[in-house]
Amino acid sequence: MERCVECGRWPYGGAPGCRRCLALVDRIIEDGYQAFLKELGLEDDVAVAEMIVEEIKGYDWRVVDGAFERLTCGACGSRRGRGPKDCPPCELDEGFRYAAREIDRPGVMPRNEHAIRVGAAVLRNGHRHSPQALLSWQIGFPLVLSGYLPSTPEAQAVRARINKGATYEDLAAVHVPDLTGWPTTP
């Protein structure tokens, strides 16, 4: 697998700092949102996004995240749920997004979709998470996209290495993700 031409990491793993990798992560949400609109014959407008965030539980997480992306936080002016950590409305929206549905793709380990959702949230909002959490998702997200889901001991071992100072390159030398079926160019 070729690495990103902008940041040198595995595709997706350079987000949020790498524009190209961040565009790939954003595309996961945007493709899901657009497919939802197309399926229902809806137009992409603020009224639809507002309707979705009023009843989050009835929608797929990609649809909810796509709706949040179209709305502005009245307190901080950022996209809803993406503002600074000290913005109370964004903090609430960050939590509310997890009420949306997660349906695993066929042929992947159970809870893989949850991992994609959490990883996408961390990579799109790195400023809201610790550097250790961000690094763990930068290395792990491409693997999760490939259908792999680390066991709890495996995840804890990676986190322990990060806490002891392991870098992205140290960790990337161990695993090469198979991103067949996922876009690797924005």
C-alpha angles and dihedrals in degrees: 000000000000120000125236112283091219104047106012094234128117110282111283091014096095095062133149095022097042112071092208095051091044089052088055092053091045089050091061089060096038094049090051092048094048092047089053092051092047093048091054096036092240128152120238102250141133094256091061091047091050091050090053096050090049090062104027096160093068096059140071114257092246090057091049093047089047090052092049088052090061096051130074125223109241092213105049105012094236125122107285112277093009102082128105118308091248093059106105097203091049090048089054092047090049088058096040092056088071091065089074122101124269118200116184117232116246114271098021130108116272113270092024090121090054089054091051090050095049092043092050091049092051095044093047092046105033091152089066094056139059119268088245093054090047093051092047090055094042088059097034104042096074089050092050090049088055088061097260120131117189119226118244092259091050092050091046091050091053091047090050090052090049091049089053091054106270112161131216091261092050090054098038090058089069102053134035111195122223103220096177107155096019120099113251096186124059 
